[in-house]
Amino acid sequence: MSRDSATVELGAEPEFNYGDKVRSRKHVKNDGTFTGADIGEVIVTKGDIGFIISIGTYLQQFYIYGVDFYERGHLVGMKGRELDLIESNPVQEERIP
């Protein structure tokens, strides 16, 4: 059983919002879903900076944040626990669920 199989984030607001500036807390390797990179290739390095450009869900359980890691030219889906907030989007006047 997965260590976060009992976690259901969707009962609360998303941790991040569109335009938030975030930092990756971990290295991310291509699991085969990232086009243009070999399986196992590192596509995001711990400490890389990006912006939240989309918010989706996975397994009716987790928020998945589409993060544009602009310096690498990669758009990667990540869980909230894999990201740290650097700066909230100053344009957003309220959080969007």
All heavy atoms as an XYZ file, in Angstrom:
767
protein
N       0.836     -1.186      0.000
C       0.000      0.000      0.000
C       0.880      1.247      0.000
O       1.830      1.325      0.739
C      -0.917     -0.028      1.220
C      -1.864      1.139      1.291
S      -3.009      1.039      2.667
C      -4.327      0.188      1.860
N       0.544      2.180     -0.829
C       1.294      3.426     -0.935
C       1.188      4.222      0.357
O       0.160      4.223      1.022
C       0.746      4.248     -2.106
O       1.331      5.509     -2.132
N       2.254      4.931      0.690
C       2.257      5.685      1.947
C       1.258      6.835      1.954
O       0.865      7.307      2.999
C       3.646      6.183      2.268
C       4.165      7.191      1.274
C       5.565      7.580      1.593
N       6.124      8.216      0.419
C       7.027      9.148      0.472
N       7.501      9.539      1.609
N       7.483      9.681     -0.635
N       0.827      7.303      0.784
C      -0.153      8.379      0.762
C      -1.499      7.915      0.212
O      -2.309      8.708     -0.226
C       0.366      9.603      0.016
C       0.762      9.319     -1.421
O       0.522      8.223     -1.926
O       1.334     10.235     -2.019
N      -1.745      6.605      0.264
C      -2.989      6.077     -0.283
C      -4.211      6.510      0.529
O      -5.321      6.506      0.020
C      -2.935      4.550     -0.377
O      -2.817      3.986      0.909
N      -4.024      6.877      1.784
C      -5.139      7.314      2.618
C      -5.345      8.830      2.547
O      -6.311      9.349      3.090
C      -4.905      6.891      4.068
N      -4.463      9.523      1.876
C      -4.541     10.975      1.775
C      -5.550     11.378      0.699
O      -5.501     10.879     -0.415
C      -3.163     11.559      1.393
O      -2.211     11.149      2.354
C      -3.211     13.064      1.307
N      -6.457     12.287      1.069
C      -7.393     12.863      0.099
C      -7.302     14.377      0.240
O      -7.785     14.948      1.205
C      -8.839     12.381      0.316
C      -9.775     13.040     -0.686
C      -8.927     10.869      0.216
N      -6.669     15.012     -0.737
C      -6.456     16.456     -0.695
C      -7.657     17.244     -1.192
O      -7.785     18.425     -0.899
C      -5.262     16.837     -1.572
C      -3.955     16.258     -1.149
C      -2.836     16.592     -2.123
O      -3.107     17.127     -3.224
O      -1.684     16.309     -1.792
N      -8.518     16.611     -1.966
C      -9.562     17.349     -2.677
C     -10.648     17.911     -1.774
O     -11.472     18.692     -2.228
C     -10.179     16.476     -3.773
C      -9.189     15.943     -4.812
C      -9.933     15.197     -5.905
C      -8.347     17.044     -5.395
N     -10.657     17.551     -0.501
C     -11.610     18.128      0.431
C     -11.222     19.533      0.872
O     -12.004     20.227      1.509
N     -10.019     19.952      0.522
C      -9.521     21.280      0.888
C      -9.166     22.061     -0.375
O      -9.105     21.503     -1.469
C      -8.275     21.135      1.766
N      -8.935     23.339     -0.202
C      -8.507     24.193     -1.314
C      -7.114     23.759     -1.780
O      -6.326     23.243     -0.984
C      -8.440     25.658     -0.861
C      -9.772     26.241     -0.452
C     -10.708     26.416     -1.632
O     -10.241     26.839     -2.705
O     -11.898     26.118     -1.483
N      -6.776     23.998     -3.049
C      -5.421     23.696     -3.512
C      -4.392     24.500     -2.713
O      -4.658     25.624     -2.277
C      -5.419     24.155     -4.969
C      -6.847     24.199     -5.374
C      -7.619     24.511     -4.132
N      -3.247     23.906     -2.517
C      -2.166     24.549     -1.771
C      -1.568     25.724     -2.546
O      -1.108     26.700     -1.965
C      -1.088     23.506     -1.482
C       0.028     23.960     -0.611
C       0.989     22.840     -0.276
O       0.701     21.664     -0.554
O       2.060     23.162      0.265
N      -1.570     25.613     -3.877
C      -0.996     26.644     -4.743
C      -2.071     27.161     -5.690
O      -3.102     26.532     -5.864
C       0.173     26.072     -5.555
C       1.245     25.470     -4.690
C       1.382     24.093     -4.592
C       2.116     26.269     -3.967
C       2.359     23.529     -3.790
C       3.088     25.715     -3.162
C       3.211     24.337     -3.074
N      -1.795     28.303     -6.304
C      -2.739     28.907     -7.230
C      -2.018     29.271     -8.529
O      -0.796     29.305     -8.584
C      -3.377     30.155     -6.615
C      -4.730     30.453     -7.195
O      -5.216     29.769     -8.080
N      -5.362     31.501     -6.694
N      -2.814     29.563     -9.560
C      -2.273     29.935    -10.856
C      -1.301     31.101    -10.720
O      -1.602     32.100    -10.076
C      -3.397     30.337    -11.818
C      -4.384     29.224    -12.058
C      -5.586     29.178    -11.365
C      -4.107     28.205    -12.959
C      -6.500     28.153    -11.565
C      -5.003     27.175    -13.176
C      -6.190     27.152    -12.472
O      -7.075     26.133    -12.664
N      -0.132     30.965    -11.320
C       0.853     32.039    -11.305
C       1.781     32.038    -10.118
O       2.726     32.831    -10.080
N       1.545     31.167     -9.122
C       2.452     31.102     -7.979
C       3.833     30.649     -8.435
O       3.964     29.771     -9.287
C       1.944     30.126     -6.912
C       0.763     30.656     -6.106
O       0.385     31.829     -6.278
O       0.220     29.877     -5.292
N       4.856     31.249     -7.857
C       6.242     30.873     -8.144
C       6.644     29.799     -7.138
O       6.506     29.995     -5.925
C       7.152     32.097     -8.023
C       8.573     31.872     -8.460
C       9.336     33.198     -8.398
C      10.719     33.058     -8.966
N      11.442     34.357     -8.911
N       7.128     28.658     -7.635
C       7.440     27.519     -6.770
C       8.835     26.973     -7.073
O       9.419     27.258     -8.108
C       6.401     26.388     -6.931
C       5.031     26.833     -6.432
C       6.310     25.912     -8.376
N       9.331     26.163     -6.120
C      10.632     25.502     -6.253
C      10.422     24.003     -6.067
O       9.705     23.576     -5.168
C      11.588     26.010     -5.195
C      12.938     25.296     -5.171
C      13.858     25.792     -4.063
N      14.238     27.168     -4.323
C      13.937     28.195     -3.529
N      13.268     28.003     -2.412
N      14.323     29.413     -3.841
N      11.075     23.207     -6.896
C      11.003     21.748     -6.772
C      11.770     21.292     -5.535
O      12.901     21.714     -5.307
C      11.594     21.082     -8.018
O      11.627     19.681     -7.849
N      11.151     20.414     -4.758
C      11.783     19.853     -3.560
C      12.553     18.580     -3.872
O      13.188     18.007     -2.995
C      10.723     19.544     -2.515
C       9.989     20.785     -2.046
C       8.932     20.437     -1.059
N       9.603     20.117      0.202
C       8.998     19.660      1.262
N       7.709     19.428      1.250
N       9.667     19.414      2.365
N      12.479     18.108     -5.139
C      13.119     16.841     -5.484
C      13.487     16.795     -6.957
O      13.008     17.591     -7.750
C      12.189     15.674     -5.137
C      10.853     15.735     -5.868
C       9.951     14.580     -5.512
C      10.217     13.456     -6.468
N       9.368     12.311     -6.357
N      14.352     15.856     -7.282
C      14.648     15.551     -8.684
C      13.468     14.774     -9.238
O      12.876     13.950     -8.545
C      15.904     14.689     -8.824
C      17.163     15.358     -8.385
N      17.658     16.489     -8.977
C      18.038     15.046     -7.411
C      18.787     16.845     -8.388
N      19.038     15.984     -7.421
N      13.128     15.018    -10.496
C      12.048     14.281    -11.158
C      12.625     13.640    -12.413
O      13.209     14.326    -13.252
C      10.874     15.213    -11.537
C       9.807     14.447    -12.287
C      10.298     15.881    -10.299
N      12.443     12.326    -12.497
C      12.892     11.588    -13.679
C      11.695     11.270    -14.561
O      10.587     11.098    -14.068
C      13.571     10.283    -13.270
C      14.870     10.496    -12.525
C      15.494      9.177    -12.167
C      16.789      9.378    -11.401
N      17.395      8.086    -11.032
N      11.937     11.185    -15.849
C      10.878     10.844    -16.791
C      10.431      9.406    -16.552
O      11.228      8.472    -16.616
C      11.375     11.017    -18.224
C      10.301     10.740    -19.249
O       9.117     10.705    -18.943
N      10.711     10.558    -20.482
N       9.147      9.248    -16.288
C       8.576      7.912    -16.083
C       7.997      7.346    -17.373
O       7.330      6.324    -17.370
C       7.509      7.938    -14.993
C       6.331      8.841    -15.333
O       6.309      9.447    -16.433
O       5.418      8.954    -14.489
N       8.259      8.040    -18.462
C       7.745      7.616    -19.754
C       6.603      8.476    -20.250
O       6.146      8.326    -21.375
N       6.135      9.407    -19.422
C       5.022     10.267    -19.809
C       5.483     11.618    -20.349
O       4.667     12.399    -20.818
C       4.067     10.504    -18.618
O       4.795     11.108    -17.550
C       3.452      9.201    -18.141
N       6.774     11.892    -20.275
C       7.306     13.162    -20.768
C       7.910     12.942    -22.151
O       8.917     12.246    -22.303
C       8.353     13.720    -19.801
C       8.781     15.117    -20.130
C       8.082     16.198    -19.633
C       9.873     15.348    -20.946
C       8.469     17.491    -19.947
C      10.273     16.634    -21.266
C       9.565     17.709    -20.762
N       7.296     13.537    -23.151
C       7.749     13.378    -24.535
C       9.063     14.122    -24.765
O       9.235     15.240    -24.295
C       6.681     13.920    -25.507
O       5.446     13.282    -25.228
C       7.060     13.674    -26.950
N       9.965     13.492    -25.473
C      11.212     14.147    -25.836
C      12.362     13.879    -24.891
O      13.444     14.436    -25.063
N      12.145     13.041    -23.879
C      13.216     12.669    -22.951
C      13.180     11.160    -22.757
O      12.114     10.543    -22.801
C      13.041     13.380    -21.613
N      14.344     10.583    -22.545
C      14.421      9.147    -22.308
C      13.843      8.793    -20.944
O      13.901      9.606    -20.007
C      15.877      8.674    -22.366
C      16.487      8.790    -23.751
O      15.722      8.714    -24.742
O      17.717      8.959    -23.838
N      13.325      7.586    -20.822
C      12.845      7.108    -19.530
C      14.023      7.085    -18.565
O      15.103      6.605    -18.889
C      12.195      5.717    -19.660
C      10.914      5.829    -20.491
C      11.895      5.122    -18.286
C      10.251      4.511    -20.798
N      13.815      7.649    -17.390
C      14.865      7.726    -16.382
C      15.689      9.004    -16.433
O      16.430      9.304    -15.505
N      15.548      9.771    -17.501
C      16.285     11.035    -17.629
C      15.719     12.056    -16.640
O      14.509     12.176    -16.471
C      16.147     11.564    -19.052
C      16.908     12.849    -19.328
C      16.769     13.301    -20.772
O      16.512     12.452    -21.657
O      16.910     14.513    -21.002
N      16.599     12.804    -15.981
C      16.168     13.848    -15.050
C      15.606     15.010    -15.855
O      16.291     15.575    -16.712
C      17.328     14.320    -14.145
C      16.892     15.504    -13.283
C      17.825     13.178    -13.278
N      14.336     15.366    -15.578
C      13.707     16.475    -16.302
C      13.518     17.707    -15.417
O      13.323     18.803    -15.917
C      12.369     16.049    -16.944
C      11.418     15.443    -15.923
C      12.620     15.091    -18.092
C      10.050     15.083    -16.468
N      13.586     17.506    -14.099
C      13.534     18.609    -13.139
C      14.549     18.284    -12.038
O      14.599     17.167    -11.550
C      12.128     18.774    -12.506
C      12.139     19.832    -11.415
C      11.100     19.120    -13.566
N      15.354     19.268    -11.676
C      16.343     19.097    -10.624
C      15.838     19.776     -9.351
O      15.175     20.808     -9.413
C      17.681     19.743    -11.050
O      18.083     19.167    -12.287
C      18.759     19.525    -10.027
N      16.173     19.179     -8.216
C      15.824     19.791     -6.932
C      16.323     21.236     -6.934
O      17.470     21.511     -7.266
C      16.475     19.000     -5.791
C      16.159     19.528     -4.431
C      16.796     18.657     -3.365
C      16.490     19.187     -1.987
N      17.077     18.334     -0.944
N      15.419     22.158     -6.608
C      15.776     23.573     -6.581
C      15.355     24.344     -7.814
O      15.401     25.571     -7.821
N      14.950     23.648     -8.885
C      14.484     24.340    -10.086
C      13.260     25.198     -9.757
O      12.414     24.812     -8.957
C      14.120     23.354    -11.197
C      15.326     22.798    -11.942
O      16.454     23.273    -11.703
O      15.130     21.884    -12.769
N      13.179     26.353    -10.407
C      12.109     27.324    -10.184
C      11.120     27.260    -11.341
O      11.501     27.142    -12.498
C      12.677     28.758    -10.108
C      13.785     28.851     -9.065
C      11.558     29.779     -9.863
C      13.346     28.698     -7.644
N       9.826     27.368    -11.003
C       8.799     27.389    -12.030
C       7.559     28.121    -11.572
O       7.500     28.628    -10.448
N       6.554     28.154    -12.436
C       5.291     28.818    -12.143
C       4.140     27.840    -12.354
O       4.148     27.070    -13.321
C       5.096     30.036    -13.049
C       6.017     31.172    -12.721
C       7.251     31.284    -13.353
C       5.668     32.114    -11.776
C       8.107     32.314    -13.055
C       6.524     33.155    -11.465
C       7.750     33.261    -12.103
N       3.144     27.897    -11.482
C       1.951     27.065    -11.615
C       1.126     27.604    -12.775
O       0.732     28.771    -12.776
C       1.096     27.092    -10.325
C       1.905     26.667     -9.096
C      -0.175     26.254    -10.503
C       2.332     25.233     -9.071
N       0.879     26.752    -13.784
C       0.075     27.199    -14.919
C      -1.220     26.414    -15.054
O      -2.087     26.791    -15.835
C       0.865     27.168    -16.235
C       1.276     25.757    -16.607
C       2.081     28.089    -16.165
C       1.743     25.641    -18.044
N      -1.349     25.307    -14.302
C      -2.607     24.560    -14.323
C      -2.758     23.791    -13.015
O      -1.766     23.513    -12.325
C      -2.668     23.594    -15.509
O      -1.715     22.567    -15.378
N      -4.010     23.496    -12.689
C      -4.309     22.714    -11.496
C      -5.320     21.655    -11.890
O      -6.408     21.966    -12.377
C      -4.879     23.591    -10.359
C      -3.901     24.703     -9.994
C      -5.204     22.726     -9.126
C      -4.450     25.739     -9.040
N      -4.943     20.410    -11.709
C      -5.816     19.290    -12.034
C      -5.902     18.340    -10.856
O      -5.442     18.642     -9.760
N      -6.490     17.185    -11.098
C      -6.593     16.172    -10.049
C      -6.128     14.834    -10.594
O      -6.077     14.612    -11.804
C      -8.030     16.040     -9.521
O      -8.886     15.623    -10.582
C      -8.528     17.352     -8.927
N      -5.814     13.937     -9.677
C      -5.357     12.605    -10.027
C      -5.995     11.611     -9.069
O      -5.943     11.797     -7.838
C      -3.832     12.544     -9.931
C      -3.237     11.199    -10.240
C      -3.310     10.655    -11.509
C      -2.592     10.469     -9.253
C      -2.752      9.422    -11.803
C      -2.040      9.228     -9.532
C      -2.124      8.716    -10.812
O      -1.581      7.491    -11.090
N      -6.631     10.583     -9.617
C      -7.266      9.512     -8.836
C      -8.327     10.023     -7.862
O      -8.554      9.412     -6.827
C      -6.211      8.706     -8.066
C      -5.183      7.963     -8.890
C      -4.162      7.286     -7.980
C      -5.859      6.930     -9.791
N      -8.947     11.139     -8.169
C      -9.955     11.745     -7.292
C      -9.417     11.889     -5.872
O     -10.147     11.782     -4.890
C     -11.246     10.933     -7.288
C     -11.880     10.833     -8.639
C     -13.119      9.973     -8.646
O     -13.504      9.364     -7.661
N     -13.782      9.932     -9.781
N      -8.115     12.145     -5.778
C      -7.456     12.140     -4.477
C      -6.465     13.286     -4.303
O      -6.404     13.885     -3.237
C      -6.724     10.800     -4.326
C      -6.132     10.516     -2.991
C      -5.554      9.109     -2.932
O      -5.490      8.389     -3.928
N      -5.121      8.722     -1.769
N      -5.694     13.578     -5.331
C      -4.612     14.556     -5.223
C      -4.800     15.706     -6.198
O      -5.316     15.518     -7.296
C      -3.255     13.912     -5.573
C      -2.904     12.736     -4.749
C      -2.995     11.466     -5.280
C      -2.476     12.876     -3.441
C      -2.667     10.353     -4.526
C      -2.152     11.775     -2.677
C      -2.250     10.508     -3.223
N      -4.314     16.887     -5.794
C      -4.147     17.972     -6.749
C      -2.828     17.729     -7.479
O      -1.826     17.354     -6.865
C      -4.086     19.333     -6.050
C      -5.426     19.797     -5.539
C      -5.708     19.821     -4.180
C      -6.412     20.208     -6.420
C      -6.934     20.243     -3.713
C      -7.648     20.633     -5.964
C      -7.905     20.646     -4.609
O      -9.123     21.062     -4.158
N      -2.845     17.929     -8.772
C      -1.625     17.885     -9.572
C      -1.444     19.266    -10.186
O      -2.346     19.801    -10.831
C      -1.704     16.814    -10.682
C      -1.844     15.429    -10.084
C      -0.475     16.896    -11.601
C      -0.652     14.954     -9.265
N      -0.291     19.843     -9.942
C       0.006     21.190    -10.404
C       0.884     21.114    -11.653
O       1.939     20.481    -11.637
C       0.727     21.973     -9.306
C      -0.093     22.051     -8.043
C       0.076     21.127     -7.019
C      -1.067     23.024     -7.892
C      -0.696     21.182     -5.873
C      -1.851     23.091     -6.749
C      -1.659     22.165     -5.742
O      -2.430     22.221     -4.610
N       0.414     21.737    -12.722
C       1.230     21.861    -13.929
C       2.208     22.994    -13.700
O       1.810     24.141    -13.510
N       3.495     22.664    -13.657
C       4.521     23.655    -13.359
C       5.380     23.884    -14.605
O       5.918     22.939    -15.178
C       5.425     23.196    -12.187
C       6.432     24.283    -11.843
C       4.583     22.831    -10.967
N       5.463     25.142    -15.005
C       6.313     25.533    -16.122
C       7.698     25.853    -15.575
O       7.904     26.898    -14.958
C       5.719     26.749    -16.823
C       6.564     27.228    -17.992
O       7.557     26.550    -18.351
O       6.235     28.283    -18.546
N       8.616     24.915    -15.746
C      10.014     25.147    -15.373
C      10.669     25.818    -16.575
O      11.275     25.179    -17.435
C      10.696     23.825    -14.996
C      10.186     23.264    -13.701
C       9.240     22.255    -13.693
C      10.634     23.762    -12.488
C       8.751     21.732    -12.503
C      10.149     23.255    -11.286
C       9.212     22.236    -11.295
N      10.490     27.133    -16.652
C      10.808     27.936    -17.827
C      12.273     27.869    -18.229
O      12.587     27.925    -19.409
C      10.369     29.392    -17.620
C      10.960     30.038    -16.385
C      12.147     30.751    -16.457
C      10.335     29.908    -15.150
C      12.701     31.328    -15.326
C      10.876     30.479    -14.013
C      12.059     31.187    -14.099
O      12.600     31.746    -12.987
N      13.198     27.750    -17.275
C      14.612     27.707    -17.635
C      14.980     26.405    -18.334
O      15.897     26.357    -19.138
C      15.489     27.925    -16.401
C      15.413     29.349    -15.888
C      16.285     29.593    -14.666
O      16.778     28.618    -14.049
O      16.473     30.767    -14.329
N      14.254     25.334    -18.033
C      14.490     24.036    -18.670
C      13.608     23.849    -19.904
O      13.839     22.957    -20.713
C      14.200     22.895    -17.700
C      15.229     22.756    -16.624
C      14.951     21.489    -15.814
N      16.040     21.239    -14.910
C      17.107     20.518    -15.197
N      17.232     19.976    -16.386
N      18.056     20.336    -14.317
N      12.549     24.653    -19.993
C      11.609     24.497    -21.095
C      10.705     23.288    -20.915
O      10.243     22.719    -21.898
N      10.470     22.905    -19.659
C       9.659     21.726    -19.363
C       8.398     22.099    -18.598
O       8.442     22.909    -17.675
C      10.444     20.723    -18.519
C      11.608     20.119    -19.226
N      12.618     19.489    -18.557
C      11.939     20.042    -20.536
C      13.514     19.031    -19.415
N      13.117     19.384    -20.635
N       7.304     21.474    -18.973
C       6.044     21.576    -18.232
C       5.828     20.217    -17.589
O       5.723     19.205    -18.285
C       4.887     21.912    -19.167
C       3.492     21.866    -18.565
C       3.362     22.833    -17.404
C       2.459     22.157    -19.623
N       5.791     20.185    -16.252
C       5.747     18.925    -15.514
C       4.627     18.971    -14.488
O       4.438     19.979    -13.807
C       7.106     18.682    -14.800
C       7.094     17.386    -14.008
C       8.241     18.672    -15.809
N       3.889     17.870    -14.367
C       2.863     17.745    -13.342
C       3.481     17.253    -12.048
O       4.221     16.268    -12.039
N       3.182     17.954    -10.943
C       3.767     17.595     -9.649
C       2.736     17.687     -8.539
O       1.807     18.491     -8.606
C       4.957     18.503     -9.333
C       6.072     18.403    -10.359
S       7.523     19.392     -9.948
C       8.229     18.429     -8.625
N       2.924     16.887     -7.497
C       2.080     16.957     -6.309
C       2.543     18.130     -5.441
O       3.696     18.547     -5.496
C       2.190     15.670     -5.489
C       1.551     14.471     -6.155
C       1.668     13.263     -5.241
C       1.036     12.047     -5.863
N       1.179     10.859     -4.999
N       1.631     18.610     -4.606
C       1.943     19.734     -3.732
C       3.105     19.461     -2.803
O       3.909     20.351     -2.527
N       3.213     18.229     -2.309
C       4.308     17.907     -1.376
C       5.678     17.910     -2.051
O       6.702     17.851     -1.377
C       4.046     16.567     -0.690
C       4.030     15.374     -1.595
C       3.686     14.106     -0.784
N       3.391     12.986     -1.622
C       4.285     12.126     -2.085
N       5.553     12.281     -1.774
N       3.921     11.116     -2.844
N       5.702     18.000     -3.364
C       6.960     18.031     -4.108
C       7.421     19.457     -4.415
O       8.461     19.647     -5.035
C       6.797     17.270     -5.434
C       6.446     15.815     -5.246
C       6.106     15.095     -6.535
O       5.467     15.697     -7.426
O       6.488     13.918     -6.644
N       6.643     20.454     -3.931
C       6.908     21.853     -4.251
C       6.951     22.721     -3.000
O       6.269     22.433     -2.017
C       5.806     22.395     -5.166
C       5.637     21.711     -6.513
C       4.328     22.137     -7.161
C       6.816     22.013     -7.417
N       7.738     23.786     -3.057
C       7.755     24.828     -2.028
C       7.325     26.134     -2.682
O       7.765     26.443     -3.797
C       9.160     25.027     -1.450
C       9.572     23.924     -0.498
O       8.704     23.418      0.238
O      10.772     23.573     -0.497
N       6.496     26.895     -1.984
C       6.081     28.210     -2.469
C       7.216     29.209     -2.273
O       7.779     29.312     -1.191
C       4.840     28.685     -1.713
C       4.297     30.051     -2.105
C       3.764     30.020     -3.543
C       3.200     30.470     -1.149
N       7.555     29.915     -3.340
C       8.536     30.996     -3.253
C       7.802     32.322     -3.126
O       8.125     33.145     -2.283
C       9.458     31.026     -4.490
C      10.300     29.760     -4.532
C      10.341     32.264     -4.481
C      11.145     29.648     -5.771
N       6.799     32.511     -3.997
C       6.059     33.770     -4.004
C       4.666     33.537     -4.585
O       4.529     32.940     -5.649
C       6.813     34.793     -4.858
C       6.186     36.151     -4.918
C       7.008     37.109     -5.781
O       8.126     36.777     -6.194
O       6.485     38.203     -6.042
N       3.651     34.020     -3.870
C       2.282     33.938     -4.382
C       2.118     34.911     -5.534
O       2.766     35.959     -5.574
C       1.276     34.289     -3.290
O       1.278     33.314     -2.289
N       1.241     34.565     -6.459
C       0.965     35.436     -7.595
C       0.317     36.714     -7.072
O      -0.784     36.678     -6.538
C       0.037     34.720     -8.577
C      -0.289     35.562     -9.788
O       0.160     36.691     -9.921
N      -1.075     34.995    -10.673
N       0.965     37.863     -7.232
C       0.412     39.116     -6.702
C      -0.839     39.583     -7.441
O      -1.601     40.392     -6.921
C       1.552     40.115     -6.877
C       2.386     39.552     -7.979
C       2.241     38.056     -7.888
N      -1.091     39.082     -8.641
C      -2.255     39.487     -9.424
C      -3.529     38.839     -8.898
O      -4.615     39.405     -8.987
C      -2.045     39.155    -10.919
C      -3.274     39.474    -11.733
C      -0.831     39.883    -11.456
N      -3.407     37.650     -8.329
C      -4.587     36.935     -7.809
C      -5.093     37.635     -6.555
O      -4.374     37.782     -5.576
C      -4.229     35.483     -7.463
C      -3.929     34.630     -8.643
C      -5.162     34.328     -9.488
O      -6.290     34.488     -9.052
N      -4.925     33.904    -10.693
N      -6.339     38.069     -6.598
C      -6.914     38.724     -5.432
C      -7.507     37.718     -4.468
O      -7.666     38.003     -3.297
C      -7.941     39.753     -5.873
C      -7.320     40.876     -6.670
C      -8.266     42.006     -6.911
O      -9.290     42.102     -6.231
O      -7.979     42.814     -7.804
N      -7.871     36.558     -4.972
C      -8.390     35.499     -4.110
C      -7.975     34.164     -4.682
O      -7.668     34.031     -5.847
C      -9.912     35.569     -4.001
C     -10.635     35.373     -5.313
C     -12.135     35.499     -5.171
O     -12.584     36.563     -4.710
O     -12.834     34.549     -5.510
N      -7.961     33.158     -3.820
C      -7.576     31.818     -4.232
C      -8.667     31.231     -5.114
O      -9.860     31.412     -4.850
C      -7.359     30.904     -3.031
C      -6.371     31.418     -2.014
C      -4.973     31.532     -2.501
N      -4.335     30.255     -2.617
C      -3.096     30.102     -3.002
N      -2.357     31.145     -3.276
N      -2.561     28.925     -3.123
N      -8.290     30.541     -6.175
C      -9.248     29.907     -7.074
C      -9.207     28.398     -6.818
O      -8.137     27.798     -6.910
C      -8.907     30.193     -8.549
C      -8.961     31.693     -8.802
C      -9.853     29.439     -9.467
C      -8.490     32.100    -10.167
N     -10.343     27.785     -6.494
C     -10.330     26.336     -6.225
C     -10.105     25.537     -7.487
O     -10.309     25.970     -8.573
C     -11.697     26.045     -5.656
C     -12.558     27.221     -5.949
C     -11.637     28.378     -6.273
